[in-house]
Amino acid sequence: MSENSIKTVAISNIKEECDHVSTLTFKMDVENKKQVSPRPGQFVMIWVPGVDEIPISLSEYDEKGNWSITVKDVGECTHALCTLKIGDYIGVRGPLGNGFNIPQDKDLQNMIIAGGIGFAPLKPLLLELKKKEMQINLFSGAKMKEQMVFTNFCQNIQPDCDSSYFCTDDGSFGEKGLVSEIFENIIKTFSKDKLKKLRVFACGPEKMIFKIFKTCEKHDLLLQASLERVMRCGCGLCGLCVMDPIGLLVCKDGPVFSSQILRKMEDFGKNCRNFTGRKIPF
């Protein structure tokens, strides 16, 4: 199956992560030589028959073809996904996008910064870093305790992390504050030599990512950020996810972009487009 072919699959497992967020697992045909294996940070287009097709990040996958998406109930199609039962069918197209570029130097400190449901594409990255025995520093934040995703996963992976920080806007879980602020306060204590060994990976609300980007620029840190935009096609045809003024597409050229590219995006942290193509501020 090519990246842009639709595969019909049955939901094999459903796990409720937190309020209004569920992880759906389905089985892909790994015996098919045309089936492309995912990479951390990639996404799929999910089709709910009779409703719509939307982009969703892969939150986990394995060599047996078990793929998972983590869905927040925020709209018509996501609501339809969250009401599915085991055995129900969906359409899957992908994996799509570029994914994260994983460092090979084990001396580097990998700073993983997740905001809310933005943890989803970072989860496969964490698992890959763990498998490679790389250094991991985890930052995870949400508005409140009830919106913290992957809490069990975080408990399991904490022993493999060099450090871990959890926060909520209201202080109901972990530290009180924004994850971007926690990250900034932590690296303020680092020496110049230690800062040189940091690599930052982030996903979450774009305002959060923009603050992290500003902090990284201030301290000359390399950032890879996964962005989210409205997408109709997932393959560069509709143009709704274009980033002005450089014309890169989040679906085709992203969703992961490096600091070098983010610097050139005037829309980054400021504007996106709705389904009509009209540019609107965040």
N, C-alpha and C positions, 0 to 999 in steps of 0.2 A: 504494500500500500504506500503510495507516495504521500508527501506531506499534505497535499491539498486534496486528497481523496477522502471521502466521508466513510467512516467505518461505523456500522451500527453495533452497539454493545449493550449488554444488560448490566444493571447496577448489581454488584455482588456483595457490597457491604456499605452500611451507612453509620457514621459515628457523629454524635452531637458534640461539638467542641466547646461551645459556650452559647450564650443567648443569641438566637437567630443565625448561628453559624454551624454548618455541617460539612463533614468530609464524606464524599461519595467515591467509592472505589469500583473500578470495572476492569475487565480482562481484555487485553489486546493480544492479537495473534502474533506471537514472537516467532512462530515457525515460518511465517511469510517473509521471504528474503527481502521484499520491497518495503517492509515496515521499518521505519527509521526509529532508532533508539533516542530517547530524550537526553538532554543535558540540563544541569541545574540552571534555573532561570527562564527556561522556555515555557511557552503557553500552548494551549489548544483552543480551537473554536468548538464550542459545545452547542449542538442543535437539539432543542426540545421540540418534538413534532407538534405542529399546530400553534407554536408560540413564537419562537425566535431563535437566532443563533448568536452567541456572545463569546467573547474571549475570556478565558479563565486560566490562571497559572496552574501548572502542575505542582502539587504540594508533596508528592512522593511517587516513586516508581521503583520496580525491581526487575531483575533479569528474567523473571517468569512472566512478565507482561502485565503485572498488576499496577495500574496507574490510578492516582487519586487526585481529585480536585477539591479544594476547600471553598465553600460558597457562603457568602453572606446574603441574607434575604433583604434586598434593598429595592428590587424592581420586579416587573412582571415575569421576566424569564428566570431570574434568580429565585423568585418565590415558587415558580413552577418546579425548579430543580429541588428546592428544599421540601417539597411535598411529595416527591417521588418515593417509591417503595422498592425494596430489594426485588429484583426481577423485572422492573420497568426498564424500557429501552431509551437510549439517547444516541445521538450521532456525534462522532468525534472526528475532528480534522486536525492533523498535526503529528508531531510537535512542530511549532512555528517559532520564529525569532532566533536571536543569536545566543542568548544565555550568558552566564558569567564566565569570565576568564580567570581560571583558578591558578594562583601562584604555585610554583613548584619548590620555592625556597622555604625550607622548614624553619629557618631563623626568623621569618616574618611573623608578625602578630596580626591576625585577621580579625578585624572589628566588624561584627555582624549586627546591624541596627535595624530592628523591625518595629513598625508601627501598626498595631491592629491586625487586620486581615492581610496586611503587607508582609506578614511573616511567611505566608504560603510559598512564594518562590524562593525564599531564603532557606527553607527547611531542607530541600535536596542539596543545597550548597553546604549546609552544616554537616549533613551526613557524609558528603564527599570529603570534606576537610577532615572529619573524624576518621574516615577510612584511610586517608593518607597520613594520619597521625600529625596533622598540622596544628599550629597553635590557634586557639579559638577564644575570642572575647565576645560574649553575647550581651546585647542590649535589647530589651523587649518592653514596649509600652502600649498602653491603651487608655481610653477615657476612664474606665472603671473596672473593677474586678470581674464583673459579669461579662466583660468584653475581651478578656485575656484569652487568646487562643493557644492551643498546644501546651497547656500547663503540664500534662503528664509527660509529654515529650521533653519539655524543658527540665523536668526533674530527673529524667533518665540520662540526659546528655550533660547535665551540670558537672558530674565528676570528670568528664572529658574536656571541660572548659578551663582555661587559665583563670578566667573571671566571668561573672555573670551579674547583670544588673536588671532589675525589674521595677517598673514604675507605672503609676496611674495618675491621671490629672487630678482626681479627688483624694488620692492617698489611700484608697481602699485596698490596694495590693501593692506591696513593695514600697519604694520611695514615692513621695508626692512630688509631681512635676512632669515635665515633658521629656521624652526620651532624648530629644535633640539637646536639651539643656544638661541632662545627666552626662551624655557623651562629652559635651564641651567641658564640663567641670572636671571630668576624669582626665582628659588629655592635657589640661592646663598644668597638671602635676608632673607631666612627662618631661624628661630631658630631651635635648635636641637629638642625641644619639638614639634614644628610644623612639622618638617620633619618626625617624628615618626608616624604622623597621615596621611601621604600621601600614596596613592596607585596609580600606574601608569599603564595606558592601552595605547598601541600604535599600529598603523598600517600605512604602507606607504612603500616607497622604503627601501630596507634592509640596505643600507648605513645610512639612517636616523635613522632607528630603532637601529642600532648598536651604533651610537653616543648617543642615549637616554639611551641605556643599560649601556654604560660606565659611563654616568652621574649618573644613578641610583646606580651603584656599588660604585661609589665614595662617595655617600651620604647614602649608605645602605638603598636604597629604593626598595620595592618589585615591580617588573614589570611583566605584562602579555603582550606579543607581538604576534600579528597575522602575520605569515610568509606566503610567496607565493613561490611556486615551480612549475615547469612543472609537470603535472599529465596527465596520459593517462586513468587511471582506476578510481581513487577516492576512492578505497577500499583496497589498500595495495598490489596489485598484480604486478604492473609494476616495482615498485622500483625506479622510476625516482626522487621521492621526498625524498629519504633517506638522513638523516643528519649524516655525519660521525663525529666521529668514533663510536657513540653510537647506530647507526642503527635505530633510530626512524624515522617514516614516517610522513611527514607533513599532508598527507590526512587522516591518520588513528589515529595517536597519537596527532596531532595538529588539525587545523593550529595554535592554541593558545598555547604558551609555556611560562612557568614561568621563572623567573631569575635563579632558581635552575637548570633547565634543559638547559637553554641557555648557562650557564657557561661551560657545558660539550660538546657543539657543536663546533668543530673546523671549520666547514664549515660556521657557522653563521657569516654573514657580509663579507665573503670572497669568497665562491664558491657556485655554483649550478650546476645542470646537464641539458644538452639540451635533445632533443627528442631521440638522439642516446644513451643516458646514459653517454656521455662524460662529465667530470667535467670541468667547465669553470669558470674563475674569474668574479666577478661583475665589 
